[in-house]
C-alpha cells in the first residue's frame, strides 16, 4: 500500500474530515491534500508518528472511559 493510501486510511479511521485532521496534526490543508492526491509524498517517518499518536491517544481515551464507568 502506498503512503498516500495509508494516510487516507488513517484519516478515515479517526472519523475526521481533512480540515479536522489537519487542525489536529497542525498540518497545512493543502499539504495534506497533496499527500492524499499523490502530488507530494508524505514522509514515511511522519506517517509512522501520526499512526502512533492516534493509537496512543485512543488507548488513553479508552482508559479514561473505563475509569469513568467504574
C-alpha positions as CSV (number, residue, x, y, z in Angstrom):
1,X,0.0,0.0,0.0
2,X,1.3,3.4,-0.9
3,X,1.9,6.1,1.8
4,X,-0.9,8.3,0.4
5,X,-3.4,5.4,0.7
6,X,-2.2,4.7,4.3
7,X,-2.6,8.4,5.2
8,X,-6.2,8.4,3.8
9,X,-7.0,5.2,5.7
10,X,-5.5,6.7,8.9
11,X,-7.6,9.8,8.5
12,X,-10.8,7.9,7.8
13,X,-10.2,5.6,10.8
14,X,-10.2,8.7,13.0
15,X,-13.6,9.8,11.7
16,X,-12.2,13.2,10.9
17,X,-12.6,15.1,7.7
18,X,-9.5,16.7,6.0
19,X,-9.9,20.0,7.8
20,X,-10.2,18.5,11.2
21,X,-7.3,16.1,10.6
22,X,-5.1,19.0,9.5
23,X,-6.0,21.0,12.6
24,X,-5.4,18.1,14.9
25,X,-1.9,17.5,13.5
26,X,-1.2,21.1,12.7
27,X,-0.5,20.4,9.0
28,X,-1.4,22.9,6.3
29,X,-4.6,21.8,4.5
30,X,-3.0,21.9,1.0
31,X,0.0,19.8,2.2
32,X,-2.3,17.1,3.4
33,X,-4.4,17.3,0.3
34,X,-1.4,17.0,-1.9
35,X,-0.2,14.0,0.1
36,X,-3.6,12.2,-0.3
37,X,-3.8,13.0,-4.0
38,X,-0.3,11.8,-4.7
39,X,1.1,15.2,-5.8
40,X,3.6,15.1,-3.0
41,X,4.9,12.2,-0.9
42,X,4.2,12.1,2.8
43,X,7.5,11.4,4.7
44,X,7.4,7.8,5.9
45,X,8.6,8.8,9.4
46,X,5.8,11.4,9.7
47,X,3.2,8.8,8.8
48,X,4.5,6.4,11.4
49,X,4.4,9.2,14.1
50,X,0.9,10.1,13.2
51,X,-0.2,6.5,13.4
52,X,1.5,6.2,16.8
53,X,-0.2,9.3,18.1
54,X,-3.6,8.2,17.0
55,X,-3.1,4.7,18.6
56,X,-1.8,6.1,21.9
57,X,-4.5,8.7,22.3
58,X,-7.2,6.1,21.6
59,X,-5.7,4.0,24.4
60,X,-5.7,7.0,26.7
61,X,-9.3,7.7,25.8
62,X,-10.3,4.1,26.4
63,X,-8.7,4.1,29.8
64,X,-10.5,7.3,30.7
65,X,-13.8,5.8,29.7
66,X,-13.1,2.6,31.7
67,X,-12.3,4.6,34.8
68,X,-15.4,6.7,34.5
69,X,-17.6,3.6,34.2
70,X,-16.4,2.2,37.5
